[in-house]
Amino acid sequence: MITASVAGASGYAGGELLRLLAGHPLIEVGAVAAGGRAGEPLVAVHPNLVEYGDLVLGTADPERLGAADLVFLALPHGESAAIVAQLPSHVRVVDLGADFRLADPVDWTTYYGGTHAGQWTYGLPELPGLRAAVATATHVANPGCYATAVALALAPVLGAGLVEADDIVVVAASGTSGAGRKASDALLASQVMGSMSAYKVGGVHQHTPEMEQALSAVAGTDVTLSFTPLLAPMPRGIVATCTAKAAGRTTADAVRDALRDAYAAEPFVTVLPDGHWPQTSSVAGSNSVHLQAAYDAHAGRVVVVSAIDNLVKGAAGQALQNANIMLGLDEAMGLSRNGVAP
């Protein structure tokens, strides 16, 4: 058996990762750490995880975490680098935070602040060349949830030259778990229920440079996008509407063919039949991405819509998918394509 430690186990992503690991046939859970909730039983924080009834949360001690074969870091942004520096170099690490996603130190300072820790292999296996890179890596930076939904939606049409790289607009709605578990007035049920609101408007959301970086690598040129996130009255899920100015003689068939060709062999990406549009309820609890596209001839724009579960494909499921690839296992092991309904 392979042993995995989890730091940040009291958060939503950490809890979701433990839920998925409970169903993995070849990975067993070792140390679990939770900062301020150290000393509490895991089930006191995550009552749904009854399989871990005897597990007690500890501190994020690098020596304790590093005794495992694999370490998952599900920590707030800016906290992973200090722990990584104290882990044995041979231990495989998947960081669910942002610390090692960005190549440009200026982008890190602008959007996150503090010292740039460097860049690791970017763990979005469905993008060109990245699966092979993850397979040989010992340290992988898990993508952000919005970045996952947007990059997988737009990469095929950018790669096929069907859209312009400098005129992309994304509006995406996320469930409240995307904001983390820390208490906030903005996340009170009385504030969220029956309401939707925009936040971090005007190019200031921290996933903006990550999306541009990933898509620029696919397009072979600098990508510029305008991103507006919305908070939706649901606990989990993201639906992203991505539009881009069409290039040349783009057609609806060409757009859909680009998506189908790009993801024909991908276990977790489904291009829906014509006339069916992604919905968050269909991907809840799964590692799936649902995609659909249209060509707006009136405006001369391509529209691609994606839906993911922000806690699974947008965080914990993607981390486990990356770990499977790093370990030479079937990448779908412990993961499901099927959502939970109703």
C-alpha positions in Angstrom: 0.0 0.0 0.0 1.0 3.6 -0.6 0.7 6.0 2.3 -0.5 9.6 1.9 -0.5 12.4 4.4 -2.9 15.3 4.1 -2.2 18.8 5.5 -5.2 21.1 5.7 -7.5 18.3 6.4 -10.1 20.4 8.2 -10.9 22.5 5.1 -13.5 21.6 2.4 -10.9 20.5 -0.1 -9.0 18.5 2.5 -12.2 16.8 3.6 -13.2 16.0 0.1 -9.7 14.5 -0.6 -10.1 12.2 2.5 -13.5 11.1 1.2 -12.0 10.1 -2.1 -9.0 8.4 -0.5 -11.4 6.3 1.5 -12.4 4.6 -1.7 -8.9 4.2 -3.2 -7.8 0.6 -3.4 -4.0 1.3 -3.2 -3.6 4.4 -1.1 -4.1 4.5 2.7 -4.2 7.7 4.8 -1.3 8.4 7.1 -0.9 11.7 9.0 -3.7 14.3 8.8 -3.0 17.8 9.9 -5.3 20.7 10.5 -3.6 23.7 12.1 -5.9 25.3 14.6 -8.1 22.2 14.9 -5.3 19.9 15.9 -6.2 17.5 18.6 -9.9 17.2 17.5 -11.3 13.9 16.1 -11.6 14.1 12.3 -15.3 13.2 12.5 -15.9 16.3 14.7 -14.9 18.4 11.7 -16.2 16.2 8.9 -19.1 14.1 10.4 -19.6 12.5 6.9 -16.3 10.7 7.1 -17.3 8.0 9.5 -14.7 5.6 8.1 -12.1 7.7 9.9 -13.8 7.5 13.3 -10.5 6.8 15.1 -8.4 9.4 13.3 -7.3 12.5 15.3 -6.1 15.7 13.6 -2.5 16.7 14.2 -0.2 19.6 13.5 1.4 20.2 10.2 4.7 18.8 11.3 6.9 18.3 8.2 8.7 15.2 9.7 5.3 13.6 10.5 3.9 14.4 7.1 7.1 13.4 5.2 7.0 9.9 6.6 4.4 9.1 3.9 5.1 8.2 0.3 2.9 11.1 -0.9 1.9 14.4 0.7 -1.2 16.4 -0.2 -1.1 20.1 0.8 -4.6 21.6 1.0 -3.5 24.8 2.8 -4.3 28.5 2.4 -2.3 30.2 -0.4 1.2 31.1 0.7 1.6 28.4 3.4 2.8 25.4 1.4 6.3 26.6 0.5 7.5 26.7 4.1 6.4 23.1 4.7 7.8 21.8 1.3 11.2 23.2 2.2 11.3 20.8 5.2 10.0 17.7 3.5 12.4 14.9 2.2 13.2 15.6 -1.4 12.1 12.1 -2.5 8.6 12.5 -1.2 6.0 13.1 -3.9 3.9 16.3 -3.2 0.7 17.6 -4.7 -0.1 21.2 -3.7 -3.7 22.1 -3.9 -2.9 25.7 -3.2 -1.5 28.4 -5.5 2.1 28.6 -4.2 3.7 26.9 -7.2 1.3 27.5 -10.1 2.6 30.8 -11.5 5.8 31.2 -13.5 6.0 35.0 -13.3 7.0 36.4 -9.9 5.4 39.7 -10.7 2.0 37.9 -11.2 2.5 36.2 -7.8 3.2 39.5 -6.1 0.4 41.3 -7.8 -2.3 38.7 -7.2 -1.2 37.0 -4.0 1.5 39.1 -2.3 4.7 37.9 -0.6 7.6 36.0 -2.0 7.3 33.9 -5.1 8.2 30.3 -4.3 8.8 29.1 -7.9 6.9 27.0 -10.3 6.1 23.3 -10.4 4.7 21.1 -13.1 1.1 22.2 -13.7 -1.3 19.4 -13.0 -4.0 19.7 -15.7 -3.4 16.4 -17.5 -5.9 17.0 -20.3 -3.9 19.9 -21.7 -1.3 19.1 -24.4 1.9 17.7 -22.9 1.0 17.9 -19.3 0.1 14.3 -18.6 3.6 13.2 -19.6 5.1 16.0 -17.5 3.0 15.0 -14.4 4.0 11.3 -14.9 7.7 12.2 -14.4 7.3 14.9 -11.7 7.8 14.5 -8.0 6.1 17.9 -7.2 2.9 19.0 -8.9 0.9 22.2 -8.6 -2.8 21.5 -8.7 -4.7 24.0 -10.8 -7.3 26.4 -9.3 -11.0 25.5 -9.7 -11.9 28.4 -12.0 -8.8 27.9 -14.0 -9.6 24.2 -14.5 -13.1 25.0 -15.8 -11.9 27.8 -18.1 -8.8 26.2 -19.5 -10.5 23.0 -20.4 -13.3 25.0 -22.1 -11.1 27.2 -24.2 -7.9 25.2 -24.9 -9.2 23.3 -27.9 -10.6 26.3 -29.8 -7.4 28.3 -29.1 -5.2 25.4 -30.1 -7.2 25.0 -33.3 -6.9 28.7 -34.2 -10.7 29.2 -34.1 -10.7 32.2 -31.8 -8.6 35.3 -31.2 -6.3 35.2 -28.2 -6.7 38.8 -27.2 -10.5 39.1 -26.9 -11.8 36.5 -24.4 -14.5 37.2 -21.8 -15.3 34.7 -19.0 -18.2 34.9 -16.6 -18.3 32.0 -14.1 -20.4 31.2 -11.1 -19.2 29.1 -8.1 -20.7 27.6 -5.1 -19.9 28.9 -1.7 -17.4 26.1 -0.8 -15.1 27.8 -3.3 -14.4 30.5 -0.8 -13.2 28.0 1.8 -14.4 27.2 5.3 -13.4 30.4 7.1 -16.4 32.2 8.5 -17.5 35.3 6.6 -20.5 37.6 6.7 -20.7 37.3 2.9 -21.2 33.5 3.1 -23.9 33.5 5.7 -27.0 31.6 4.6 -29.1 34.7 5.0 -26.8 36.5 2.6 -26.4 33.8 0.0 -29.7 32.1 -0.2 -31.9 33.4 -3.1 -29.2 35.7 -4.3 -26.3 35.9 -6.7 -23.5 38.5 -6.7 -20.4 39.4 -8.5 -17.1 39.7 -6.6 -13.4 40.6 -7.4 -14.6 42.3 -10.6 -12.2 44.1 -13.0 -9.4 41.6 -13.5 -8.3 41.3 -9.9 -9.3 37.6 -9.2 -6.2 35.6 -8.4 -7.0 32.9 -11.0 -6.7 35.4 -13.8 -2.9 35.1 -14.5 -3.2 31.3 -14.0 -5.8 31.0 -16.7 -3.9 33.3 -19.1 -0.7 31.3 -18.4 -2.2 27.9 -19.2 -4.1 29.1 -22.3 -1.1 31.0 -23.6 0.9 27.8 -23.6 -1.8 26.1 -25.7 -2.3 29.0 -28.1 1.4 29.7 -28.6 0.9 33.4 -28.1 -0.1 35.7 -25.2 -3.7 35.3 -24.1 -5.7 38.1 -22.5 -9.0 37.5 -20.8 -11.5 39.5 -18.8 -12.8 37.4 -15.9 -15.9 38.1 -13.7 -16.7 35.6 -11.0 -20.1 35.2 -9.4 -21.1 33.7 -6.1 -24.1 31.3 -6.5 -26.5 30.1 -3.9 -25.3 26.5 -3.9 -22.6 24.6 -1.8 -20.5 23.3 -4.7 -20.1 23.5 -8.5 -18.9 25.9 -11.2 -20.5 26.8 -14.5 -18.3 29.0 -16.7 -19.5 30.8 -19.8 -16.4 31.5 -22.0 -16.7 33.7 -25.1 -14.0 34.7 -27.6 -13.9 36.6 -30.9 -14.0 34.1 -33.8 -11.0 34.0 -36.0 -11.4 33.7 -39.8 -14.2 31.4 -41.0 -15.1 29.8 -37.8 -18.3 27.6 -37.9 -20.3 25.9 -35.2 -19.3 22.5 -36.5 -15.6 23.4 -36.4 -15.9 24.5 -32.8 -17.7 21.3 -31.7 -15.3 19.2 -33.7 -12.3 20.8 -32.0 -13.7 20.0 -28.5 -14.6 16.4 -29.5 -11.2 15.8 -31.1 -9.3 17.2 -28.1 -11.1 15.1 -25.5 -12.1 12.0 -27.4 -9.8 9.8 -25.3 -10.2 11.7 -22.0 -12.0 9.8 -19.2 -13.1 12.8 -17.3 -14.2 15.3 -20.1 -17.5 14.9 -21.8 -18.6 17.0 -24.7 -22.4 16.9 -24.5 -24.7 16.0 -27.4 -25.9 18.9 -29.4 -28.7 20.9 -27.7 -27.6 19.8 -24.1 -25.9 22.3 -21.9 -23.7 21.7 -18.8 -25.3 22.0 -15.4 -23.6 21.8 -12.1 -26.1 19.2 -10.7 -24.9 16.7 -13.3 -21.2 16.8 -12.2 -21.7 17.0 -8.4 -19.5 14.6 -6.5 -17.7 13.6 -9.7 -14.3 14.3 -11.3 -16.1 15.1 -14.6 -16.0 18.1 -16.8 -19.1 18.7 -19.0 -18.7 20.9 -22.1 -20.9 22.4 -24.8 -20.3 25.1 -27.4 -22.0 27.3 -29.9 -21.0 29.8 -32.6 -22.8 33.2 -32.2 -22.8 34.3 -35.8 -24.6 37.5 -35.0 -21.8 38.7 -32.7 -19.0 36.8 -34.4 -18.1 35.0 -31.1 -17.5 31.4 -30.0 -19.2 30.4 -26.8 -18.0 27.4 -24.7 -19.7 26.5 -21.5 -18.2 24.2 -18.9 -19.4 22.7 -15.6 -17.3 21.1 -12.9 -17.6 20.2 -9.2 -15.2 22.8 -7.7 -14.2 20.5 -4.8 -13.6 17.4 -7.0 -12.2 18.2 -10.5 -11.5 21.7 -9.2 -9.5 20.5 -6.2 -9.4 17.1 -4.5 -10.3 14.9 -7.4 -7.8 16.5 -9.7 -5.2 16.2 -7.0 -5.9 12.5 -6.7 -5.9 12.1 -10.5 -2.4 13.8 -10.6 -1.2 11.5 -7.7 -2.3 8.4 -9.6 -0.4 9.6 -12.7 2.7 10.4 -10.6 2.5 6.9 -9.0 2.1 5.1 -12.3 -1.4 4.0 -11.5 -4.6 4.2 -13.5 -5.4 7.9 -13.3 -9.1 7.2 -12.7 -8.5 5.0 -9.7 -10.6 6.1 -6.8 -12.5 8.6 -8.9 -15.9 8.6 -10.6 -17.1 10.1 -13.9 -20.7 9.9 -12.6 -22.3 12.7 -10.6 -24.8 12.4 -7.7 -28.4 13.2 -8.4 -30.8 14.6 -7.5 
